[in-house]
Amino acid sequence: MQNTTRSSIIIDYRTNSKSISRLARMGCNIIKTVHVKSLYEAVGGHPDMQLHYADNNTVICAKEVYSYYKEKLPKEYNLICGSQPLKDKYPYDILYNAAVIGDFVICNEKHTSKEILEVYRHIGKKILNVKQGYAKCSIAVISDNAAVTADEGIYKVLMKNNINTLKIKPGSVGLKTLPYGFIGGCSGLLRKGLLAVNGNIDRHPEGRLIRDFCRNNGTEILCLNEEELYDIGSIIII
């Protein structure tokens, strides 16, 4: 990947082949997820349900996939095995679904992996507790001080903490077997100033608004394919 310090990407193994090819052509090391049987089908391969990247080469993952990622991740990464098992019923599926914006960690604190909370408390990041358990899915991180979300509760918490946030309408992001997916789940910040989206942002009803907001916050959008936006459990760059 050009102009980035991180070159490995963890992505749902079912992701559109055009999206994966586009990332590979940029020089990214693609690490496909494995299906977790204890999660329901729609999100069984979603990376943001299986693991969390906490910077400083630290990754916290579910015990169900620990051996898989131990083999797949570059050797220099510190992989921490979560102590709680994943289950298909909410809130036991959201252990790793935390989002990070600058010095803040946004999550449903009660149901977030204790290992994730311990890592961030140790390095001094502030935990912002929200009711929405699918925090990572629900937030497209645009920069260290900007985000896009369709969740009203998250929007209020981010704005209260002086994070510049665009509130969009729910929907218009696909997710198999469910009414719709989330804006964070179809995207990932590849590097400072470049947001990748799984699909074509211009096919979203508020695509122009999202583009303008991103540009105003120093970020351009890279569309990975020409289809409608589709939730793949976030594009996680490590």
Biotite code that builds the C-alpha atoms (Angstrom):
import biotite.structure as struc

atoms = struc.array([
    struc.Atom([0.000, 0.000, 0.000], chain_id="A", res_id=1, res_name="MET", atom_name="CA", element="C"),
    struc.Atom([1.343, 3.399, -0.859], chain_id="A", res_id=2, res_name="GLN", atom_name="CA", element="C"),
    struc.Atom([2.011, 5.995, 1.822], chain_id="A", res_id=3, res_name="ASN", atom_name="CA", element="C"),
    struc.Atom([0.905, 3.890, 4.767], chain_id="A", res_id=4, res_name="THR", atom_name="CA", element="C"),
    struc.Atom([2.732, 2.348, 7.673], chain_id="A", res_id=5, res_name="THR", atom_name="CA", element="C"),
    struc.Atom([0.395, -0.628, 7.940], chain_id="A", res_id=6, res_name="ARG", atom_name="CA", element="C"),
    struc.Atom([0.047, -3.094, 5.076], chain_id="A", res_id=7, res_name="SER", atom_name="CA", element="C"),
    struc.Atom([-1.998, -6.062, 6.304], chain_id="A", res_id=8, res_name="SER", atom_name="CA", element="C"),
    struc.Atom([-5.771, -6.040, 5.960], chain_id="A", res_id=9, res_name="ILE", atom_name="CA", element="C"),
    struc.Atom([-8.177, -8.418, 7.681], chain_id="A", res_id=10, res_name="ILE", atom_name="CA", element="C"),
    struc.Atom([-11.346, -8.822, 5.666], chain_id="A", res_id=11, res_name="ILE", atom_name="CA", element="C"),
    struc.Atom([-14.389, -11.111, 5.545], chain_id="A", res_id=12, res_name="ASP", atom_name="CA", element="C"),
    struc.Atom([-13.566, -14.183, 3.458], chain_id="A", res_id=13, res_name="TYR", atom_name="CA", element="C"),
    struc.Atom([-16.836, -13.654, 1.535], chain_id="A", res_id=14, res_name="ARG", atom_name="CA", element="C"),
    struc.Atom([-15.965, -10.122, 0.383], chain_id="A", res_id=15, res_name="THR", atom_name="CA", element="C"),
    struc.Atom([-16.562, -9.158, -3.252], chain_id="A", res_id=16, res_name="ASN", atom_name="CA", element="C"),
    struc.Atom([-13.580, -10.424, -5.280], chain_id="A", res_id=17, res_name="SER", atom_name="CA", element="C"),
    struc.Atom([-13.237, -7.038, -6.990], chain_id="A", res_id=18, res_name="LYS", atom_name="CA", element="C"),
    struc.Atom([-12.776, -5.357, -3.611], chain_id="A", res_id=19, res_name="SER", atom_name="CA", element="C"),
    struc.Atom([-10.106, -7.845, -2.585], chain_id="A", res_id=20, res_name="ILE", atom_name="CA", element="C"),
    struc.Atom([-8.317, -7.507, -5.935], chain_id="A", res_id=21, res_name="SER", atom_name="CA", element="C"),
    struc.Atom([-8.324, -3.717, -5.661], chain_id="A", res_id=22, res_name="ARG", atom_name="CA", element="C"),
    struc.Atom([-6.698, -3.867, -2.239], chain_id="A", res_id=23, res_name="LEU", atom_name="CA", element="C"),
    struc.Atom([-4.201, -6.492, -3.373], chain_id="A", res_id=24, res_name="ALA", atom_name="CA", element="C"),
    struc.Atom([-3.163, -4.330, -6.342], chain_id="A", res_id=25, res_name="ARG", atom_name="CA", element="C"),
    struc.Atom([-2.339, -1.565, -3.856], chain_id="A", res_id=26, res_name="MET", atom_name="CA", element="C"),
    struc.Atom([0.175, -3.875, -2.239], chain_id="A", res_id=27, res_name="GLY", atom_name="CA", element="C"),
    struc.Atom([-1.905, -4.915, 0.747], chain_id="A", res_id=28, res_name="CYS", atom_name="CA", element="C"),
    struc.Atom([-1.337, -8.250, 2.439], chain_id="A", res_id=29, res_name="ASN", atom_name="CA", element="C"),
    struc.Atom([-4.850, -9.724, 2.505], chain_id="A", res_id=30, res_name="ILE", atom_name="CA", element="C"),
    struc.Atom([-5.768, -11.879, 5.499], chain_id="A", res_id=31, res_name="ILE", atom_name="CA", element="C"),
    struc.Atom([-9.182, -13.449, 5.026], chain_id="A", res_id=32, res_name="LYS", atom_name="CA", element="C"),
    struc.Atom([-11.252, -14.324, 8.059], chain_id="A", res_id=33, res_name="THR", atom_name="CA", element="C"),
    struc.Atom([-12.547, -17.770, 8.901], chain_id="A", res_id=34, res_name="VAL", atom_name="CA", element="C"),
    struc.Atom([-16.183, -18.540, 9.660], chain_id="A", res_id=35, res_name="HIS", atom_name="CA", element="C"),
    struc.Atom([-17.102, -18.635, 13.351], chain_id="A", res_id=36, res_name="VAL", atom_name="CA", element="C"),
    struc.Atom([-19.897, -21.171, 13.829], chain_id="A", res_id=37, res_name="LYS", atom_name="CA", element="C"),
    struc.Atom([-21.018, -19.710, 17.147], chain_id="A", res_id=38, res_name="SER", atom_name="CA", element="C"),
    struc.Atom([-22.018, -16.460, 15.398], chain_id="A", res_id=39, res_name="LEU", atom_name="CA", element="C"),
    struc.Atom([-25.074, -16.187, 13.168], chain_id="A", res_id=40, res_name="TYR", atom_name="CA", element="C"),
    struc.Atom([-24.542, -16.613, 9.444], chain_id="A", res_id=41, res_name="GLU", atom_name="CA", element="C"),
    struc.Atom([-24.654, -12.967, 8.339], chain_id="A", res_id=42, res_name="ALA", atom_name="CA", element="C"),
    struc.Atom([-21.746, -11.953, 10.588], chain_id="A", res_id=43, res_name="VAL", atom_name="CA", element="C"),
    struc.Atom([-19.920, -15.268, 10.993], chain_id="A", res_id=44, res_name="GLY", atom_name="CA", element="C"),
    struc.Atom([-17.023, -14.044, 8.852], chain_id="A", res_id=45, res_name="GLY", atom_name="CA", element="C"),
    struc.Atom([-17.008, -10.424, 9.998], chain_id="A", res_id=46, res_name="HIS", atom_name="CA", element="C"),
    struc.Atom([-13.597, -9.407, 11.332], chain_id="A", res_id=47, res_name="PRO", atom_name="CA", element="C"),
    struc.Atom([-15.039, -6.846, 13.761], chain_id="A", res_id=48, res_name="ASP", atom_name="CA", element="C"),
    struc.Atom([-16.934, -9.656, 15.475], chain_id="A", res_id=49, res_name="MET", atom_name="CA", element="C"),
    struc.Atom([-13.819, -11.835, 15.799], chain_id="A", res_id=50, res_name="GLN", atom_name="CA", element="C"),
    struc.Atom([-11.016, -9.487, 16.762], chain_id="A", res_id=51, res_name="LEU", atom_name="CA", element="C"),
    struc.Atom([-9.885, -5.978, 17.588], chain_id="A", res_id=52, res_name="HIS", atom_name="CA", element="C"),
    struc.Atom([-6.717, -4.170, 16.554], chain_id="A", res_id=53, res_name="TYR", atom_name="CA", element="C"),
    struc.Atom([-5.478, -1.969, 19.398], chain_id="A", res_id=54, res_name="ALA", atom_name="CA", element="C"),
    struc.Atom([-2.423, -0.306, 17.787], chain_id="A", res_id=55, res_name="ASP", atom_name="CA", element="C"),
    struc.Atom([1.166, -0.943, 18.887], chain_id="A", res_id=56, res_name="ASN", atom_name="CA", element="C"),
    struc.Atom([0.986, -4.288, 17.048], chain_id="A", res_id=57, res_name="ASN", atom_name="CA", element="C"),
    struc.Atom([-1.547, -5.641, 19.547], chain_id="A", res_id=58, res_name="THR", atom_name="CA", element="C"),
    struc.Atom([-4.545, -7.699, 18.428], chain_id="A", res_id=59, res_name="VAL", atom_name="CA", element="C"),
    struc.Atom([-7.178, -9.134, 20.771], chain_id="A", res_id=60, res_name="ILE", atom_name="CA", element="C"),
    struc.Atom([-9.215, -11.991, 19.310], chain_id="A", res_id=61, res_name="CYS", atom_name="CA", element="C"),
    struc.Atom([-11.858, -14.540, 20.252], chain_id="A", res_id=62, res_name="ALA", atom_name="CA", element="C"),
    struc.Atom([-10.562, -17.843, 21.578], chain_id="A", res_id=63, res_name="LYS", atom_name="CA", element="C"),
    struc.Atom([-12.423, -19.588, 18.751], chain_id="A", res_id=64, res_name="GLU", atom_name="CA", element="C"),
    struc.Atom([-10.071, -18.052, 16.172], chain_id="A", res_id=65, res_name="VAL", atom_name="CA", element="C"),
    struc.Atom([-6.896, -17.615, 18.223], chain_id="A", res_id=66, res_name="TYR", atom_name="CA", element="C"),
    struc.Atom([-4.968, -20.477, 16.604], chain_id="A", res_id=67, res_name="SER", atom_name="CA", element="C"),
    struc.Atom([-6.072, -19.341, 13.127], chain_id="A", res_id=68, res_name="TYR", atom_name="CA", element="C"),
    struc.Atom([-4.812, -15.782, 13.531], chain_id="A", res_id=69, res_name="TYR", atom_name="CA", element="C"),
    struc.Atom([-1.713, -16.923, 15.378], chain_id="A", res_id=70, res_name="LYS", atom_name="CA", element="C"),
    struc.Atom([-0.730, -18.604, 12.130], chain_id="A", res_id=71, res_name="GLU", atom_name="CA", element="C"),
    struc.Atom([-1.952, -15.872, 9.777], chain_id="A", res_id=72, res_name="LYS", atom_name="CA", element="C"),
    struc.Atom([-0.762, -12.658, 11.436], chain_id="A", res_id=73, res_name="LEU", atom_name="CA", element="C"),
    struc.Atom([2.786, -11.354, 10.960], chain_id="A", res_id=74, res_name="PRO", atom_name="CA", element="C"),
    struc.Atom([5.053, -12.719, 13.695], chain_id="A", res_id=75, res_name="LYS", atom_name="CA", element="C"),
    struc.Atom([5.773, -9.298, 15.189], chain_id="A", res_id=76, res_name="GLU", atom_name="CA", element="C"),
    struc.Atom([2.162, -8.901, 16.354], chain_id="A", res_id=77, res_name="TYR", atom_name="CA", element="C"),
    struc.Atom([1.168, -9.486, 19.950], chain_id="A", res_id=78, res_name="ASN", atom_name="CA", element="C"),
    struc.Atom([-1.965, -11.633, 19.753], chain_id="A", res_id=79, res_name="LEU", atom_name="CA", element="C"),
    struc.Atom([-4.053, -11.758, 22.935], chain_id="A", res_id=80, res_name="ILE", atom_name="CA", element="C"),
    struc.Atom([-6.648, -14.497, 23.358], chain_id="A", res_id=81, res_name="CYS", atom_name="CA", element="C"),
    struc.Atom([-9.979, -13.298, 24.725], chain_id="A", res_id=82, res_name="GLY", atom_name="CA", element="C"),
    struc.Atom([-11.277, -15.138, 27.769], chain_id="A", res_id=83, res_name="SER", atom_name="CA", element="C"),
    struc.Atom([-14.985, -15.005, 26.933], chain_id="A", res_id=84, res_name="GLN", atom_name="CA", element="C"),
    struc.Atom([-16.623, -17.206, 24.268], chain_id="A", res_id=85, res_name="PRO", atom_name="CA", element="C"),
    struc.Atom([-18.633, -15.737, 21.409], chain_id="A", res_id=86, res_name="LEU", atom_name="CA", element="C"),
    struc.Atom([-22.325, -16.606, 21.124], chain_id="A", res_id=87, res_name="LYS", atom_name="CA", element="C"),
    struc.Atom([-24.908, -15.915, 18.449], chain_id="A", res_id=88, res_name="ASP", atom_name="CA", element="C"),
    struc.Atom([-27.251, -13.954, 20.726], chain_id="A", res_id=89, res_name="LYS", atom_name="CA", element="C"),
    struc.Atom([-26.772, -10.279, 21.521], chain_id="A", res_id=90, res_name="TYR", atom_name="CA", element="C"),
    struc.Atom([-24.931, -9.044, 23.589], chain_id="A", res_id=91, res_name="PRO", atom_name="CA", element="C"),
    struc.Atom([-22.610, -12.077, 23.621], chain_id="A", res_id=92, res_name="TYR", atom_name="CA", element="C"),
    struc.Atom([-21.577, -11.443, 20.021], chain_id="A", res_id=93, res_name="ASP", atom_name="CA", element="C"),
    struc.Atom([-20.216, -7.899, 20.492], chain_id="A", res_id=94, res_name="ILE", atom_name="CA", element="C"),
    struc.Atom([-17.135, -8.602, 22.620], chain_id="A", res_id=95, res_name="LEU", atom_name="CA", element="C"),
    struc.Atom([-14.718, -7.210, 20.006], chain_id="A", res_id=96, res_name="TYR", atom_name="CA", element="C"),
    struc.Atom([-16.954, -4.597, 18.373], chain_id="A", res_id=97, res_name="ASN", atom_name="CA", element="C"),
    struc.Atom([-15.260, -1.475, 19.735], chain_id="A", res_id=98, res_name="ALA", atom_name="CA", element="C"),
    struc.Atom([-14.277, 1.580, 17.689], chain_id="A", res_id=99, res_name="ALA", atom_name="CA", element="C"),
    struc.Atom([-11.321, 3.887, 18.271], chain_id="A", res_id=100, res_name="VAL", atom_name="CA", element="C"),
    struc.Atom([-11.259, 7.570, 17.342], chain_id="A", res_id=101, res_name="ILE", atom_name="CA", element="C"),
    struc.Atom([-8.142, 9.412, 18.452], chain_id="A", res_id=102, res_name="GLY", atom_name="CA", element="C"),
    struc.Atom([-7.868, 9.112, 22.225], chain_id="A", res_id=103, res_name="ASP", atom_name="CA", element="C"),
    struc.Atom([-11.348, 7.621, 22.603], chain_id="A", res_id=104, res_name="PHE", atom_name="CA", element="C"),
    struc.Atom([-12.651, 4.032, 22.603], chain_id="A", res_id=105, res_name="VAL", atom_name="CA", element="C"),
    struc.Atom([-16.363, 3.796, 21.808], chain_id="A", res_id=106, res_name="ILE", atom_name="CA", element="C"),
    struc.Atom([-18.140, 0.646, 22.955], chain_id="A", res_id=107, res_name="CYS", atom_name="CA", element="C"),
    struc.Atom([-20.833, -0.889, 25.099], chain_id="A", res_id=108, res_name="ASN", atom_name="CA", element="C"),
    struc.Atom([-18.481, -1.155, 28.050], chain_id="A", res_id=109, res_name="GLU", atom_name="CA", element="C"),
    struc.Atom([-20.448, -3.791, 29.956], chain_id="A", res_id=110, res_name="LYS", atom_name="CA", element="C"),
    struc.Atom([-20.253, -6.294, 27.112], chain_id="A", res_id=111, res_name="HIS", atom_name="CA", element="C"),
    struc.Atom([-16.843, -5.496, 25.606], chain_id="A", res_id=112, res_name="THR", atom_name="CA", element="C"),
    struc.Atom([-13.964, -7.954, 26.035], chain_id="A", res_id=113, res_name="SER", atom_name="CA", element="C"),
    struc.Atom([-12.204, -7.232, 29.316], chain_id="A", res_id=114, res_name="LYS", atom_name="CA", element="C"),
    struc.Atom([-8.886, -7.721, 27.541], chain_id="A", res_id=115, res_name="GLU", atom_name="CA", element="C"),
    struc.Atom([-9.679, -4.821, 25.182], chain_id="A", res_id=116, res_name="ILE", atom_name="CA", element="C"),
    struc.Atom([-10.649, -2.561, 28.067], chain_id="A", res_id=117, res_name="LEU", atom_name="CA", element="C"),
    struc.Atom([-7.505, -3.480, 29.995], chain_id="A", res_id=118, res_name="GLU", atom_name="CA", element="C"),
    struc.Atom([-5.247, -2.643, 27.038], chain_id="A", res_id=119, res_name="VAL", atom_name="CA", element="C"),
    struc.Atom([-6.796, 0.788, 26.543], chain_id="A", res_id=120, res_name="TYR", atom_name="CA", element="C"),
    struc.Atom([-6.957, 1.672, 30.218], chain_id="A", res_id=121, res_name="ARG", atom_name="CA", element="C"),
    struc.Atom([-3.275, 0.795, 30.486], chain_id="A", res_id=122, res_name="HIS", atom_name="CA", element="C"),
    struc.Atom([-2.334, 3.240, 27.719], chain_id="A", res_id=123, res_name="ILE", atom_name="CA", element="C"),
    struc.Atom([-4.703, 5.947, 28.960], chain_id="A", res_id=124, res_name="GLY", atom_name="CA", element="C"),
    struc.Atom([-7.397, 6.092, 26.296], chain_id="A", res_id=125, res_name="LYS", atom_name="CA", element="C"),
    struc.Atom([-10.820, 7.252, 27.452], chain_id="A", res_id=126, res_name="LYS", atom_name="CA", element="C"),
    struc.Atom([-13.700, 4.755, 27.238], chain_id="A", res_id=127, res_name="ILE", atom_name="CA", element="C"),
    struc.Atom([-16.927, 6.279, 25.881], chain_id="A", res_id=128, res_name="LEU", atom_name="CA", element="C"),
    struc.Atom([-19.799, 4.003, 26.863], chain_id="A", res_id=129, res_name="ASN", atom_name="CA", element="C"),
    struc.Atom([-22.706, 3.743, 24.395], chain_id="A", res_id=130, res_name="VAL", atom_name="CA", element="C"),
    struc.Atom([-25.869, 1.637, 24.356], chain_id="A", res_id=131, res_name="LYS", atom_name="CA", element="C"),
    struc.Atom([-25.209, 0.461, 20.791], chain_id="A", res_id=132, res_name="GLN", atom_name="CA", element="C"),
    struc.Atom([-23.230, -2.744, 21.110], chain_id="A", res_id=133, res_name="GLY", atom_name="CA", element="C"),
    struc.Atom([-22.265, -2.796, 17.431], chain_id="A", res_id=134, res_name="TYR", atom_name="CA", element="C"),
    struc.Atom([-20.125, 0.305, 17.853], chain_id="A", res_id=135, res_name="ALA", atom_name="CA", element="C"),
    struc.Atom([-17.419, -0.617, 15.335], chain_id="A", res_id=136, res_name="LYS", atom_name="CA", element="C"),
    struc.Atom([-20.071, -1.543, 12.763], chain_id="A", res_id=137, res_name="CYS", atom_name="CA", element="C"),
    struc.Atom([-21.929, 1.691, 13.380], chain_id="A", res_id=138, res_name="SER", atom_name="CA", element="C"),
    struc.Atom([-19.028, 4.143, 13.047], chain_id="A", res_id=139, res_name="ILE", atom_name="CA", element="C"),
    struc.Atom([-17.029, 5.018, 9.960], chain_id="A", res_id=140, res_name="ALA", atom_name="CA", element="C"),
    struc.Atom([-13.864, 6.581, 11.379], chain_id="A", res_id=141, res_name="VAL", atom_name="CA", element="C"),
    struc.Atom([-12.791, 9.414, 9.086], chain_id="A", res_id=142, res_name="ILE", atom_name="CA", element="C"),
    struc.Atom([-9.878, 10.850, 11.065], chain_id="A", res_id=143, res_name="SER", atom_name="CA", element="C"),
    struc.Atom([-8.652, 11.199, 14.639], chain_id="A", res_id=144, res_name="ASP", atom_name="CA", element="C"),
    struc.Atom([-11.449, 13.713, 15.183], chain_id="A", res_id=145, res_name="ASN", atom_name="CA", element="C"),
    struc.Atom([-14.191, 12.883, 12.680], chain_id="A", res_id=146, res_name="ALA", atom_name="CA", element="C"),
    struc.Atom([-16.725, 10.103, 12.116], chain_id="A", res_id=147, res_name="ALA", atom_name="CA", element="C"),
    struc.Atom([-19.914, 9.155, 10.282], chain_id="A", res_id=148, res_name="VAL", atom_name="CA", element="C"),
    struc.Atom([-22.742, 7.226, 11.923], chain_id="A", res_id=149, res_name="THR", atom_name="CA", element="C"),
    struc.Atom([-26.455, 6.521, 11.587], chain_id="A", res_id=150, res_name="ALA", atom_name="CA", element="C"),
    struc.Atom([-26.833, 5.800, 15.311], chain_id="A", res_id=151, res_name="ASP", atom_name="CA", element="C"),
    struc.Atom([-28.406, 8.649, 17.276], chain_id="A", res_id=152, res_name="GLU", atom_name="CA", element="C"),
    struc.Atom([-26.954, 7.606, 20.632], chain_id="A", res_id=153, res_name="GLY", atom_name="CA", element="C"),
    struc.Atom([-23.421, 7.320, 19.263], chain_id="A", res_id=154, res_name="ILE", atom_name="CA", element="C"),
    struc.Atom([-23.821, 10.641, 17.459], chain_id="A", res_id=155, res_name="TYR", atom_name="CA", element="C"),
    struc.Atom([-24.723, 12.422, 20.701], chain_id="A", res_id=156, res_name="LYS", atom_name="CA", element="C"),
    struc.Atom([-21.836, 10.882, 22.637], chain_id="A", res_id=157, res_name="VAL", atom_name="CA", element="C"),
    struc.Atom([-19.284, 11.742, 19.934], chain_id="A", res_id=158, res_name="LEU", atom_name="CA", element="C"),
    struc.Atom([-20.504, 15.312, 19.574], chain_id="A", res_id=159, res_name="MET", atom_name="CA", element="C"),
    struc.Atom([-20.485, 15.737, 23.364], chain_id="A", res_id=160, res_name="LYS", atom_name="CA", element="C"),
    struc.Atom([-16.803, 14.804, 23.280], chain_id="A", res_id=161, res_name="ASN", atom_name="CA", element="C"),
    struc.Atom([-16.030, 17.283, 20.476], chain_id="A", res_id=162, res_name="ASN", atom_name="CA", element="C"),
    struc.Atom([-15.660, 14.674, 17.749], chain_id="A", res_id=163, res_name="ILE", atom_name="CA", element="C"),
    struc.Atom([-16.888, 16.136, 14.459], chain_id="A", res_id=164, res_name="ASN", atom_name="CA", element="C"),
    struc.Atom([-19.661, 13.718, 13.448], chain_id="A", res_id=165, res_name="THR", atom_name="CA", element="C"),
    struc.Atom([-21.951, 13.419, 10.437], chain_id="A", res_id=166, res_name="LEU", atom_name="CA", element="C"),
    struc.Atom([-25.311, 11.831, 11.247], chain_id="A", res_id=167, res_name="LYS", atom_name="CA", element="C"),
    struc.Atom([-26.819, 9.967, 8.281], chain_id="A", res_id=168, res_name="ILE", atom_name="CA", element="C"),
    struc.Atom([-30.059, 8.038, 7.895], chain_id="A", res_id=169, res_name="LYS", atom_name="CA", element="C"),
    struc.Atom([-30.069, 4.296, 8.729], chain_id="A", res_id=170, res_name="PRO", atom_name="CA", element="C"),
    struc.Atom([-30.179, 1.856, 5.831], chain_id="A", res_id=171, res_name="GLY", atom_name="CA", element="C"),
    struc.Atom([-28.818, 1.813, 2.253], chain_id="A", res_id=172, res_name="SER", atom_name="CA", element="C"),
    struc.Atom([-26.030, -0.607, 3.222], chain_id="A", res_id=173, res_name="VAL", atom_name="CA", element="C"),
    struc.Atom([-26.646, -4.259, 2.366], chain_id="A", res_id=174, res_name="GLY", atom_name="CA", element="C"),
    struc.Atom([-26.262, -7.223, 4.710], chain_id="A", res_id=175, res_name="LEU", atom_name="CA", element="C"),
    struc.Atom([-27.520, -10.696, 3.828], chain_id="A", res_id=176, res_name="LYS", atom_name="CA", element="C"),
    struc.Atom([-30.573, -11.960, 5.800], chain_id="A", res_id=177, res_name="THR", atom_name="CA", element="C"),
    struc.Atom([-30.881, -8.646, 7.673], chain_id="A", res_id=178, res_name="LEU", atom_name="CA", element="C"),
    struc.Atom([-32.814, -5.459, 6.756], chain_id="A", res_id=179, res_name="PRO", atom_name="CA", element="C"),
    struc.Atom([-29.603, -3.476, 6.353], chain_id="A", res_id=180, res_name="TYR", atom_name="CA", element="C"),
    struc.Atom([-25.999, -3.165, 7.443], chain_id="A", res_id=181, res_name="GLY", atom_name="CA", element="C"),
    struc.Atom([-23.932, -0.274, 8.775], chain_id="A", res_id=182, res_name="PHE", atom_name="CA", element="C"),
    struc.Atom([-21.664, 2.435, 7.369], chain_id="A", res_id=183, res_name="ILE", atom_name="CA", element="C"),
    struc.Atom([-18.751, 1.416, 9.584], chain_id="A", res_id=184, res_name="GLY", atom_name="CA", element="C"),
    struc.Atom([-19.160, -2.204, 8.584], chain_id="A", res_id=185, res_name="GLY", atom_name="CA", element="C"),
    struc.Atom([-18.590, -1.448, 4.908], chain_id="A", res_id=186, res_name="CYS", atom_name="CA", element="C"),
    struc.Atom([-15.526, 0.743, 5.387], chain_id="A", res_id=187, res_name="SER", atom_name="CA", element="C"),
    struc.Atom([-12.063, 1.149, 6.861], chain_id="A", res_id=188, res_name="GLY", atom_name="CA", element="C"),
    struc.Atom([-9.444, 3.893, 7.094], chain_id="A", res_id=189, res_name="LEU", atom_name="CA", element="C"),
    struc.Atom([-6.529, 2.495, 5.071], chain_id="A", res_id=190, res_name="LEU", atom_name="CA", element="C"),
    struc.Atom([-4.259, 5.318, 6.155], chain_id="A", res_id=191, res_name="ARG", atom_name="CA", element="C"),
    struc.Atom([-4.570, 8.923, 7.200], chain_id="A", res_id=192, res_name="LYS", atom_name="CA", element="C"),
    struc.Atom([-6.610, 10.648, 4.520], chain_id="A", res_id=193, res_name="GLY", atom_name="CA", element="C"),
    struc.Atom([-7.914, 7.556, 2.686], chain_id="A", res_id=194, res_name="LEU", atom_name="CA", element="C"),
    struc.Atom([-11.137, 5.721, 3.516], chain_id="A", res_id=195, res_name="LEU", atom_name="CA", element="C"),
    struc.Atom([-11.929, 2.514, 1.622], chain_id="A", res_id=196, res_name="ALA", atom_name="CA", element="C"),
    struc.Atom([-15.574, 1.520, 1.142], chain_id="A", res_id=197, res_name="VAL", atom_name="CA", element="C"),
    struc.Atom([-16.868, -1.854, -0.023], chain_id="A", res_id=198, res_name="ASN", atom_name="CA", element="C"),
    struc.Atom([-19.008, -0.613, -2.884], chain_id="A", res_id=199, res_name="GLY", atom_name="CA", element="C"),
    struc.Atom([-19.663, 2.695, -4.599], chain_id="A", res_id=200, res_name="ASN", atom_name="CA", element="C"),
    struc.Atom([-20.361, 5.547, -2.178], chain_id="A", res_id=201, res_name="ILE", atom_name="CA", element="C"),
    struc.Atom([-22.146, 7.456, -4.956], chain_id="A", res_id=202, res_name="ASP", atom_name="CA", element="C"),
    struc.Atom([-24.905, 4.832, -4.954], chain_id="A", res_id=203, res_name="ARG", atom_name="CA", element="C"),
    struc.Atom([-25.752, 5.740, -1.355], chain_id="A", res_id=204, res_name="HIS", atom_name="CA", element="C"),
    struc.Atom([-28.588, 8.316, -1.045], chain_id="A", res_id=205, res_name="PRO", atom_name="CA", element="C"),
    struc.Atom([-26.318, 10.536, 1.047], chain_id="A", res_id=206, res_name="GLU", atom_name="CA", element="C"),
    struc.Atom([-23.139, 9.663, -0.822], chain_id="A", res_id=207, res_name="GLY", atom_name="CA", element="C"),
    struc.Atom([-22.339, 13.214, -1.859], chain_id="A", res_id=208, res_name="ARG", atom_name="CA", element="C"),
    struc.Atom([-22.894, 14.456, 1.680], chain_id="A", res_id=209, res_name="LEU", atom_name="CA", element="C"),
    struc.Atom([-20.543, 11.757, 3.010], chain_id="A", res_id=210, res_name="ILE", atom_name="CA", element="C"),
    struc.Atom([-17.901, 12.586, 0.377], chain_id="A", res_id=211, res_name="ARG", atom_name="CA", element="C"),
    struc.Atom([-18.051, 16.295, 1.181], chain_id="A", res_id=212, res_name="ASP", atom_name="CA", element="C"),
    struc.Atom([-17.824, 15.632, 4.913], chain_id="A", res_id=213, res_name="PHE", atom_name="CA", element="C"),
    struc.Atom([-14.805, 13.394, 4.423], chain_id="A", res_id=214, res_name="CYS", atom_name="CA", element="C"),
    struc.Atom([-13.050, 15.948, 2.208], chain_id="A", res_id=215, res_name="ARG", atom_name="CA", element="C"),
    struc.Atom([-13.733, 18.698, 4.714], chain_id="A", res_id=216, res_name="ASN", atom_name="CA", element="C"),
    struc.Atom([-11.947, 16.508, 7.261], chain_id="A", res_id=217, res_name="ASN", atom_name="CA", element="C"),
    struc.Atom([-8.960, 15.774, 5.039], chain_id="A", res_id=218, res_name="GLY", atom_name="CA", element="C"),
    struc.Atom([-10.040, 12.334, 3.807], chain_id="A", res_id=219, res_name="THR", atom_name="CA", element="C"),
    struc.Atom([-10.778, 10.981, 0.330], chain_id="A", res_id=220, res_name="GLU", atom_name="CA", element="C"),
    struc.Atom([-12.948, 7.941, -0.381], chain_id="A", res_id=221, res_name="ILE", atom_name="CA", element="C"),
    struc.Atom([-11.708, 4.935, -2.333], chain_id="A", res_id=222, res_name="LEU", atom_name="CA", element="C"),
    struc.Atom([-14.556, 2.847, -3.774], chain_id="A", res_id=223, res_name="CYS", atom_name="CA", element="C"),
    struc.Atom([-13.480, -0.794, -4.009], chain_id="A", res_id=224, res_name="LEU", atom_name="CA", element="C"),
    struc.Atom([-16.170, -1.855, -6.470], chain_id="A", res_id=225, res_name="ASN", atom_name="CA", element="C"),
    struc.Atom([-19.162, -0.412, -8.324], chain_id="A", res_id=226, res_name="GLU", atom_name="CA", element="C"),
    struc.Atom([-21.895, -2.235, -6.408], chain_id="A", res_id=227, res_name="GLU", atom_name="CA", element="C"),
    struc.Atom([-24.130, -0.810, -3.687], chain_id="A", res_id=228, res_name="GLU", atom_name="CA", element="C"),
    struc.Atom([-22.463, -0.528, -0.288], chain_id="A", res_id=229, res_name="LEU", atom_name="CA", element="C"),
    struc.Atom([-22.295, -3.856, 1.545], chain_id="A", res_id=230, res_name="TYR", atom_name="CA", element="C"),
    struc.Atom([-21.437, -4.528, 5.175], chain_id="A", res_id=231, res_name="ASP", atom_name="CA", element="C"),
    struc.Atom([-18.459, -6.900, 5.535], chain_id="A", res_id=232, res_name="ILE", atom_name="CA", element="C"),
    struc.Atom([-17.759, -6.329, 9.224], chain_id="A", res_id=233, res_name="GLY", atom_name="CA", element="C"),
    struc.Atom([-15.318, -3.476, 8.648], chain_id="A", res_id=234, res_name="SER", atom_name="CA", element="C"),
    struc.Atom([-12.022, -3.397, 6.772], chain_id="A", res_id=235, res_name="ILE", atom_name="CA", element="C"),
    struc.Atom([-9.455, -3.794, 9.547], chain_id="A", res_id=236, res_name="ILE", atom_name="CA", element="C"),
    struc.Atom([-5.976, -2.492, 8.846], chain_id="A", res_id=237, res_name="ILE", atom_name="CA", element="C"),
    struc.Atom([-3.165, -3.634, 11.103], chain_id="A", res_id=238, res_name="ILE", atom_name="CA", element="C"),
])
